[in-house]
Amino acid sequence: MEADGAHRDGASVRQLAQEAGSPEVTAGRILRELTRDGYPHELDDGAFTVRERCASPSG
């Protein structure tokens, strides 16, 4: 997530994986899982950006 936070305009899974030293498949899986939890945000072009986690209606 530190790598993602450095790219306020978004960064691709490939770029974030390279910067984090992780396999692209692993980085993509983690990013998509975190996106389902409300953090980060996936843009229409597939890039990811950091945003504050949205509060859930129950919490």
C-alpha positions as CSV (number, residue, x, y, z in Angstrom):
1,M,0.0,0.0,0.0
2,E,3.0,2.3,0.4
3,A,3.7,2.0,-3.3
4,D,0.1,2.8,-4.1
5,G,0.1,5.8,-1.8
6,A,3.0,7.3,-3.8
7,H,0.8,7.5,-6.9
8,R,-2.1,9.8,-6.3
9,D,-3.2,9.7,-9.9
10,G,-3.2,5.9,-9.9
11,A,-0.8,3.1,-10.8
12,S,-1.2,-0.2,-12.6
13,V,-0.9,-3.5,-10.8
14,R,2.3,-4.2,-12.7
15,Q,3.9,-0.9,-11.6
16,L,2.8,-1.4,-8.0
17,A,4.0,-5.0,-8.0
18,Q,7.4,-4.0,-9.3
19,E,7.8,-1.3,-6.7
20,A,6.7,-3.6,-3.9
21,G,8.9,-6.4,-5.1
22,S,5.9,-8.8,-5.4
23,P,4.7,-11.0,-8.2
24,E,2.1,-9.2,-10.3
25,V,-0.5,-11.9,-9.8
26,T,-0.1,-11.7,-6.0
27,A,-0.3,-7.9,-6.0
28,G,-3.4,-7.9,-8.2
29,R,-5.1,-10.4,-5.9
30,I,-4.3,-8.4,-2.8
31,L,-5.3,-5.0,-4.4
32,R,-8.7,-6.4,-5.6
33,E,-9.4,-8.0,-2.2
34,L,-8.6,-4.6,-0.5
35,T,-10.8,-2.9,-3.1
36,R,-13.7,-5.0,-2.0
37,D,-13.1,-3.8,1.6
38,G,-13.2,-0.2,0.4
39,Y,-9.5,0.6,0.1
40,P,-7.9,1.3,-2.4
41,H,-10.1,2.4,-5.4
42,E,-9.8,0.8,-8.8
43,L,-10.1,3.4,-11.7
44,D,-11.9,2.7,-15.0
45,D,-8.5,2.1,-16.7
46,G,-7.5,-0.6,-14.2
47,A,-5.1,1.6,-12.2
48,F,-5.5,1.8,-8.4
49,T,-5.5,4.9,-6.1
50,V,-5.5,5.2,-2.4
51,R,-8.5,6.7,-0.7
52,E,-9.8,6.8,2.8
53,R,-11.7,3.7,3.7
54,C,-15.5,4.3,3.5
55,A,-17.3,3.8,6.7
56,S,-19.8,0.9,6.5
57,P,-23.4,1.6,7.3
58,S,-23.2,-0.8,10.3
59,G,-20.1,0.7,11.8
